[in-house]
Amino acid sequence: MWLRAVVLAGSRGPWPPLLLASLAGWGLLIAFGHPPVMVGLCSGRLFDLGGGLSGASLALQVNGLAALAGCWALMLLAMTPPLLAQPLRRVWRGSLARRRGSVIAAFLLAYASVWMAAGAVLMAAAGVLGAAGAAGFAVALGLVLAWSLLPLRRACLARAHSAPRLRIFGLAAHVDGLAYGARSGLWCAGACWPLMLAPLLTGEWRLPAMAVAAVVMAAQRLSPVSTLRWDPPLRPAGAWRPA
Amino acid sequence: MTHVRKDISKLGAEWNPTVLWYAKAVGAMQQRAVTDVTSWRFLGAMHGVWPQLWTAFGYLKAGEKLPTAAVQARYWKQCQHQSWYFLPWHRGYLAAFEAIVRKTIHDLGGPADDWALPYWNYDPAHAATLALPAAFAAAKLPDGSANPLFVARRYGHGPGKIKLRPVEATAVATLKDGHFTGGSDGVPPGFGGPQGAFHHGGENDQAPSGGVESQPHNNVHVAVGGQAPNADPNDPRNLGLMTNPDTAALDPIFWVHHANIDRLWESWLSNPAHKNPTDATWLKGPADRVFAMPKPDGGEFTFTAKDMLDTKAPLLDYTYQALAAAAAAPSRRTERLNALSAQLPAIAAFMEAPVAQQPQSEVIGKNDGAVQLSGDAVETEVRLDPAATAKVAGSFAPSPALAAAASEPDRVFLKLENIRSVSDAGLFDVYVGLPAGADPEQHPELLAGVLSLFGVSKASRTDGGHSGNGLTQVLEITPIVDALHLQHDSPDLDRLRVRFVPRTAVTDAQKVSVGAVSVLRLGA
């Protein structure tokens, strides 16, 4: 049942292009895992080059900003498209037919920009944690677990489902597309940042770790909002207080 | 022997045996502990439960033992709304309830063998049926004891007898909808509701109610429950039980109302052109949770939609005394084409068999900002896109290619999104195209439908994992657009007025708002 439902859902709406984009991202990550300019980057050795910020700095010198940004962009291309099905469906349905393409482009531009900015912070954090070796990875894993239990993460996820009003006419349509993309990116990054950070510290295991993280992120994002709540077992109530 | 669910208005005397024994069984079930799966309260909590509110209302006592966490997780808070599982889930829910009531009547020494849940057939063609069945409004049973069917927290439209307005109760247009499953964006909403691969909200967080869930189901909930007069409607303690999904099933009228909703599903199917979904995700769904119901002996049965299709099967074991006739009439499409072709010969091109191709929806206009609704009528203007409205106008004079790709001229829908409110108590008549200053009562032909706030307060919350998107409601305005087209012959429309006329006492403190009002076309 699950499989059938997933396959059926995957054949509809925005899913075929999103899955293709994601596959392209994974393909490029695998294909360009060891290009000369990216030595130690997409293969996961970025932060083995040295210690701490100096290691990150060295990696920056060896790989260049463009290569680092390119690699992070590939990670985003591989991992984030499944997170975009719901908002892109909204933009598609909520736009005049002739503007759908350009409003979606505005959305994606803003969404990707937010994640690229988040990438700079996360890569720097990975530089610091990478210097601590296994302890650094343990800290990253701890962050994944701790964040998954915090109400703040659930709040971010719920906000990622929020559906702001989208205007449809003129420049305003694109402004709203940009704003929606930016806020979607912010809430997504807020909910998922530890899951994007941890794979940066897994060395040779980076691709499998990314795959696991991507599956977890997609499962979280695609779950109905109602399941995001953590409802403790009900107990008899005391005095009335408003919800 | 298959049990026959009967029209409560045709059962004879107010305290006929069916209703009297229903009352006695309800009374007995209300005495049972909430941990008993056959108790009134356990069954009510399966639809929804809010312990603090239940305690405030006296349905729970402080310190009372509740079912274990595992039992709560399996049975409570199951109700399916804004989903194509709305009808099958509620059918299973009613069947479980009916079997438990029947067993209770048996234990009380009553005529259990042929007892079946009656239905409240609120039918505008028979004005008397719009009133709350009398036995539910009586404070005492014939023997002078308290009437378990009577609920004080049932406020209707205000002081006096509770009576539905015809526009709230009618199901005529609903029964003519040719498709069970709604479009993925709720356009059209479909008779049974929008598809979700998983349980409600899974695929589309802003799914609207399906046709029958919206009209008359949601309307009847609020029109019966209402709110306490001159009290703060933002305080849930001042709402009628039926107004809030978390208390609705505590009111005995809930079950009689839902028997009618279930009957409307059977009525809709009486038209041979109307079919249930054949999609395995519906038949065997939902994929992410089990629909579990208690049995009279304390056991349970589980089901999916495929188990709910034959009401005569042993698990359900009932038929209806009579089905609603509206579904058997010519389909909505046929009626529409016949009406249009009288004045527009080009429409004949659509008269062949319907085209199998799935029409696509497209937004063609939107208003400028959120609308705050209040106790007075409020109007907003939807600005229409000229290129898109030209497409709609063109669909009335189809080219051969269009006639081959579409089954009828474009259908047009009004979509109300991000409907938010602190209170669930609210009903608004929604008019489209009313001239400025016109009295809506004089223009029933411009009524798009009724906006009901049933379930809105929870959908508006932003705390604890709620996204706070509010409700979405989709109203078909094709007949209004057709009339405009016939009156003006391709009117050069660039604005469409939408007026919200409150039919309940609405205060500004309720903060009822509609985030966006848009118009969509559905066509080739």
Interface residues (C-beta under 8 A of the other chain):
Chain A: M1 W2 R4 A5 V6 L8 A9 R12 G13 Q86 R89 R90 R93 G94 S95 L96 A97 R98 P151 R154 A155 L157 A158 R159 H161 S162 A163 R165 L166 R167 I168 F169 L222 S223 P224 V225 S226 T227 L228 R229 W230 P233 L234 R235 P236 A237 G238 W240 R241 P242 A243
Chain B: V49 W50 P51 Q52 L53 W54 T55 A56 L60 K61 A62 G63 E64 K65 L66 T68 A69 Q72 A73 W76 S184 D185 A197 F198 H199 H200 G201 G202 E203 N204 D205 Q206 D235 P236 R237 D279 A280 T281 K284 G285 A287 D288 S361 E362 V363 I364 G365 K366 G369 A370 R383 D385 A387 A388 E417 N418 R461 T462 G464 G465 H466 S467 G468 N469 G515 A516 S518
